[in-house]
């Protein structure tokens, strides 16, 4: 029997989040969806000046060190650099996006007053050198069919951001009906947001009171510098900062796509706290889930960026293993359930 969106609560929530575009600097639509979900769960929440959404969870020992679990809300995208006389838009990447990950297709440009539909264009293949061509951002345009005046009226300007349109974002469910996979544009990091929201739901439903006070943070602007997480760390002063994010699979990675979470041991910014990693693995094992440690030389996270500026004393990063990073990403549907099981167990049993 095939799995549908309605069959799986995490997938249904993921679809709701995926429908809200959230390129770095324009996360407000997704923040509204998150706040509405928090309201429905009965949680008080607050927002800071950067746009981070924060939930405080009391612990049994108020004086125990504060732990922050953070999931970033933004996605990679494009930024408009100029408007051509014919109404086409020159663009560059926002975050780690490359043209070859996109192909040509419909995009939405988020203006100050309205969203404008366009088509990403990489030019004609009817040239002698088409087969050897390597597309770079200087050759990419968004065709809008509008005049510069019409674009101005919609609030489209240099600095406006764009993402693939909803109809090409997914998700799709495919593969073995008994162990299906999902594919979607930028699972990173809506799957992490799903994990934190479902964790809060479990805390409420099961009456979980953790030993330490926890801060659940839905952060902004991770893809272009982890600025939101740095603001959270500066303002809230957690002792331990843990990013709930994806684990990509570069060539040579030891990770396997079996639905079990990855946990970072080192990335380009730092060595993560090794005692925290060991404790996570122990707690996960007791919950019946195996964690996959990994080392990166081409990735960072909110947590490692926070540690690099002295924003926390201990840091970790745990999350779903995914293929096709920063593109049309793929992971087993079971990744939602395994990650949630580990986070629930961690909140129940972590004592700092």
N, C-alpha and C positions, 0 to 999 in steps of 0.2 A: 504494500500500500504506500503510495507516495505521500510525502510530507507537504503540507500547505502552510502558508503563513499563519493561519488561524490555529494550526495544531500546536504551535510552539510559542509560549508567551514571550520568550526572549527575542525570537525572530520577529514577532508582531511589533514589539517595542522598537527593535532595530529599524524596521520599515518606517515607523513614525518619525524616528530621528533622522533617517536618511532623506526624508522629504523636505527637511529644512536645510537650505544651503548655509554653510558656515566657513567660508574661507577666512584665513587669518585677518583679524581686524573687523570682521563682519559676522560675529558669532551671535548676534542678538536674537535672530529668529530661533536658533537652536536653544538658546538660553531660555526663551519663553516656553518652549516645549518642556524643557527640564523643570522649570519652576511650576508649570501646571501639573506635571506628574508628582512633584514633591508635595504640592497642595493636596492632591488626591490621596496621598499616603499619610497626610496629617503632620508633615514635618514643617517646622519653622525653618526659614532660610534667609540668607542675606546676600547682598551683592556688594562688591567693593568698586572703587572708581575705575579699575581696569576692566571690569565686566565679569570677573570670576563669581561663580555662584557657590556659596559655602553653607554647609549644614554642620551643626555642632551635635555630637553624640556624647552624652555624659557617661563617665565611667564609675565603677564602684569605688575607685580610689582617686578622688579629684586631684590630689597632689601628685599623682603619677605623671611621668613625662607624656606630653602630648604627641600623638601619632597622626600624621596626615596621610590619607589615601587620596590620590589625585588622578583624575582622568581628564585629558585635554579634549576640548570640544571642537577645535578648529580642524580644517582639512586643507590639504594642498590645493592650489588653484592657479589662476592667472591674474595678472594685474595689468591694466591698461596703461601704456606709456605715452601714447599720442593718438589723435584722431585724424585720419587722412581726409583730404577734400572730398573723396567719394563716399565717406561715411564708414569706411572700414576702420578697424581698430588694430593698432600695433599692440602687442602684448609681450610680457616677459613672465617668467615663472614666479610664483609666490610659494615658498617652501621648496621641497625637493621634487618638483614636477619637471618632466622632460617631454618634448613633443612626441617622441616615439611611443610614449605610454598612452597618448590620447587618440591619435588618428584624427580623421575629419569627422565632424558630426555636430549636433546641436549643443549650444552652450547658452547659459543664462548669465547676463551681465547685470550686476547689482548696482543700480544707480541710486542717487540720493533721493529720488522721488518715485522711480518705478524700475522694475526689472525688464530688461530688453532682451528679446530672443535673437540669437544669431547663429551662424554656422562657422565652425573653425575651418580655416582654409590653409592648405599647404602648397597650393599651386598646381599647375598642370604636370602630368607625366609625359606629355607629348613633346619631349625634348630628347636629343641624342644621349644625354648623360643621365637620364632618369634613373636607370638601374643602379648607378653608383652614388646617387645623391644621398647626403646625410643632412636631414632637416635640423636647422638650428632656429632659435626663437626669432632671430632677425627676419626669417622667411615666413613666419606664421602671422596670419591675420584672422580677425573675426569679421566676417561679412554680415552686415546688419540690414542692408536694404533701406537705410534711413540716411537723411542728410545730417551734416554736423549740427545744424540748427535743431533738428528734431531730437538728436541725441542729447544736446544741451538741455532741451526742455525736460527730458527725463532724468536729468542729473547724471548723465554719463560723462566722465571727465578722466584725465590722467589720474591714476590712483584708484579708479573703480576696479572691482574685482569680479572674476568670472569663474564659473564651475560648469562641468557637464550638466545638461538638463536632466530633469527627473526621469524622463522616459528611457534614458540610457544608463541610469545609475544602478538599476537593479532593485532588489536582489533577485537572483535566480536560485532555485534549489535543484540539485542534479546529483547524479551518481547512484550509488547503492541505496535502494529504498530503506534498507535496514541501518544504514550509517551514512545519511546524506551529507553532501557538502553544500555550502552556499558560496555564491560569487556576487560581488557588488563593487561599485566604484568606491574606493576608499573606505573599506571596513575600519581602517585607521582614522579616528579612534572612537567611532560610535560604538563599537563593541565594548570598549572600556567604559564608556558612559552607561551602556546597558548594565554592565557588571556592577557599577556603583549604585545605580538605581535599584537593581534587584537585591543588592546587599542591604540597602536601607529598608526595602520591603521585608526582607527576611528578619532583620533586627526587630522591626515592629511586630511582625506576625508571631515570632517565636519568643518575644519578650526578652531578647538578649541584652544583657548589661555587661559591656566589656570591663576588664580590669582597668585599663587606661582610658582616659578621655580620647575620643577620636574626632578628627576633622575630616569631613568628606568635601573635597574641593573639585569643582568642575571648572577647569582652567582654560584661559584663552591664550592664543598666540604662541602655541608650542612650536608649530612648524617653521616659524620664522624667528626663533630666538628664545623660546621658553619664557617669555616675559611675564605672562600671567602667573606662572608658578613662582617666579622670583618675588613677585609682589605678595603672594600668599605667604611665602616663607618669611619675608621681611616683616609683614604685619602681624602674623600669628605666632611666630617663633616655635614651630614644632621641633621636638628633639629628633624625631624620626620622620622622614619624608619618603613615601613609597608611591611611585608612579604605576598606575594600572594602564598598560599600553600594549601595543603589539610587539611581537618578536619576528622580524623578517628572516628570510632564509637565503642569505647570499651563498654563492658557490663555496663548497667546502664546509658549510655549516653542519654541526652534528644534529640539528633539529630534524624531527620527523613530523609529518602532517597527520597526527593521529588524534587530535583533539585535546591532548594534555597540554597544560600551560608551559611556557618558557619562563625562565628567570635569569636575569642578566647578572653575570659575574664581573664583567668589565666592558666598557665602551670607550669611545674616543675622549670622554671627559674625565672618567674616574674608574678606579676599582670600587665596586659596591661593597657595602659592609658584609664581610664574609660570615660573621656570626649570625647576622640577620638572615642571610641566604640559607645557612644550615638549619636554622630554626623554621624557616618557611618550608624547607624540604621535609623536615620531620613532621610538622603539623599537617602538611599535605598528605604525607604517607599514612599517617594515622587516620586521615579522612578517606583513604583509598585512592588517592590520586598521585601519580608520579609527576614530578617537575623536571623540566629539561634545562639544565644550566647552559649558558652560552656566552661567548666572548665576541665582541664586535670591534672592528677597526674602521667602520664607516657609519656609525649610528650613535645617537645620544638620546636622552630622555629629559622630561621635566626634572626627574630626581637627580640625575648626574649634573644637570645645569645648575640646580639649586646648590648642590654640594660644591661645585666649582667656585661659587661666589660666597661660600661660608654660610649658607642659609639654613643648614641643618647639620646635626652631628652624625647622623646615620642615614643612609639612603639605600633604597632597594627599587627594583623594577620587575614586576611580574605581569604576564599578559598572554594573550592568545597567539599561537604560532600561525603565520599566514604566508602564503605564496603570492607572487606578483606584487611585491610591496610598491607602494605609491603608484598604483595602477588599478586595474580591475582585479581586486584581490580575492583570494580564495582561502577558505578554512572549513574544517568539518563543523557541522551544526552542533556537535557535542562539545565544541570548545566553549560555548556559552555556559553549559552546565558544569563542566569541570572547573572552570575559572571561578564560578560562583561558589562551588563547594569549598574550594580552597580559601576564598576570602571570608566566608562565613566561619570556617574553622579557625582562621587566624584571629578574627575579631573576638571569638569566644575564648581562645586559649592564650593569646599573646600577653605577656606580662612585662615586657620591656627588658 
